[in-house]
Amino acid sequence: MKVHILLGPPGSGKGTQAKRLVEHFSLVHLSTGDILRDAVSKETEIGLRAKAIMAAGKLVDDDTVNGLVFARLQDETGNVLFDGYPRTLQQAEALADFLSAQGIELGLVVDIEVPEEALEDRVVKRRVCSNNACGDIYHLDRKPPKTAGVCDKCGSSLKHRSDDTAEAFKSRMKAFYDTFKPLQAFYSGKPNYKRVDGTGMPDAVFATVVKIFEAHETSGERV
């Protein structure tokens, strides 16, 4: 079993690239949001703890997030791609300790880099399919739907998420940089840490990331 990680700021395209990589390389896609919702719906002990924290209007703490992630990892047998985890240095350190203790290998850590001004445009003009089972993502200029407000894939309505505004974006970016710089420093010295220019079109970025994964595989490492 091997764990790969996608890093990057909000709007960098991590979610889009993760979905394509999972399909291309037959990986297990794990995101903290999905894991959290699953644990809450199943009313596991740690899921109920997370639910109580959110009900109080607080952010789920690192220890609880780590517990959710590690419990899920223990249920998996295939190679995993993390999208949006770890988010903090504490999470990264705890993950490293867990992987070492479990004999699980850390594979690639791919950092998708996009300038802040480009990120804001992506976020503010982003529209997402309201059907959670589909979740296709659009951009009003770069990838508009064929019919305004309607998902090309499933025909559901598109939504503009409440946190996809210029004001919310600036707040998110400040919080992101406060936690991301130590996280980036933690991984940047590792041999499998790779930076990718994420400013191009999604297909071009995907092609670059695929080459990194294929090079990793041909070097004797299985993706």
N, C-alpha and C positions, 0 to 999 in steps of 0.2 A: 504494500500500500504506500502511496506517495501523496503528499499534499502540495498543491500549487497555490499561489496567491496572486491576485490582481490588486494593485494599488492605484490610487489616483484620486483627484479631487472630485467634488460633485459636478456632474456634467461632462466628465472626461470620456464617458462611453464605456465604463467598466461593465455595466449591465448588458449592453448590446454585445460587446466582445465576449463576455462570459457565456452567453447563450450560444453563440456560434462555436466557440471553442469546445464547449461541452458536447455539442452534436458532432463536431469534426473529429474529436479524439475520444469520444465515448467516456467522458468524465462524469463524475457526480458533482452537480452544482449545489453548493451550500452558501446561503447568505444568512446573515444574522436575523434579518426581518422574517424570512421564511421559517427559520428554526424557532424563533420566538413565537410566531403565530401558531405553529404546529404544537409546541409545548403547552401553550395556553389552551388551545382547543382540546387537547388530550387530558388537560388538568393534571399534569404530572406535578410532583412536589415542587420542583424548581420552576415549572411553568406557572403555578399558582403564586409563587413568591414574586415572579416577574410581573404577573398581572396586578398584584397588590401594589407594587411599586409604581406602575403606570397609572393605576387608578388614583393614586395620591398626587399625580401630576409631576412625578419625578422621572429622571432618566434612569434607565436600568444600569446598575453599577457594573464595573468590570468583572468582579467575582461572579456575579450572576450570569453575565453574558458568557464568560469562560465556561462555567458549569454547563450551560445549555449546549455550547459548541462541543465540549469534550464528550458529553453524553451522546450526542448525535454521531460524533466520529467513531465511537465505540460500536455503533450499530452498522457502520459502513465497511465494505470489503474492497470496493473499487477505488481507483485513484480519484482524488477530490480536487475541485477548484473552488477556492474561497473568493467571494466577491463581496467586498465591504467589511472583511474581517482579516486581520485585526485592525482596529481603529486607533488604538493607543499603544504606547510603549509597554505599559503593564500587560496588556493583552498579548502583545508579541512575545514578551519574556515568558509569560505563563504558557503560551502555545509551544514555545521552544522546549520548555521543561517537560510538558506533556508528551510531545512527540518523541523526545529522547527516552522518557520512561517507558513508552509504549513500543519503542523500536520502529517508529514510523518515520520515513524519510521526508525531509523538506525538499521539494523539487524547485521549480522556478518561482521567482518573485519578480513579476513584471509590473513596472511602474509606468503608467500612461501619463505623460506630461502634456499639459495644455495651458497656454497663457490665460491669466484671469479674465482679460477682456473678451476672449473667445468663449470662455466658459459661461460668462454672463449671458451672452447672446444665445448660446445653446439652451441654457436653463429657462430663460424667459420665454423663448419661442418653442419650448418642448411641449408636446402633447402626447398623452399616454392612453392606450386603449383601456376603457373602463371594465372590460372583461378580464378578471384576474387570471383566468386560465390561458388567456392570449397574451396580454400585456405588451403588445407591440408598441414601439416608440417612434414618434414622428417629430419632424422639425418643420416649422411653417415655411422656411426658405430652402433648407438643404434636403429635406425629405418630406415634402407635403403629401397628404393623403390624396387619392384620386378624386374623392368627393369630400368637400370641406366638412370636418367634424365627424367623419365616419372612418372606422378602421378598414383598411383594404383587406385584411386577412379574414376577419370574422363578422364584419358589418356592425359591430357595437359602436356606441358613441365614444368620441375621444374626450378626455378631460384635461383641464389645465390644473395641475396640482397646486394646492394652496401655498406650498413652500417654493414654487417656481415663479417667484416675483423678484424684481430687482432688489427690493428691501430685504426680503428673506435671504436672498443669495448672499448679499454682503455680510449679513450676520453669520450665515453658515460658513462662509469662507474664513472669517476671523477665527471661529471656533476650530475649523479644520486645520488651519496653519499652526495654531497653538499646540495641537496634538500630533500633527503629521510630521513636523520637522524632526522630533526625536525618534519617531517611528521609522522615517526614511533613513536616518543616520544608523539605526540599529541594523537595517537590512543592507545598506549600500556597500558595506565591506565584505559581504558574502559573495562567493564565486558565482552563484546562480542568480544574482540580482541583475536585472536588465532594465534599462530605461528605453522607452519607446516614445517617439514623437506622435502625439495623438491629434495633431491639428488637421490632418488630412481627412478625406472622406472615409466613412466606416469600412468600406471594402479594402482600401489601401492600408489602413491601420491593421485590419484583420490579417491581410497578407503578410505584413511585417511580423506580427505576433506568431503566426503559423510557422514562419521560417525559424523563429527563435525556438519554438517547441520542437520542430523537426531537427534542428541542429543539436538540441539537447538529447534527442532520441538517438541520433546517429553517432553521438560521442560515446555511446555505450550505455546511456541512461534511458530507461523506458519512461515515456510520458504517462 
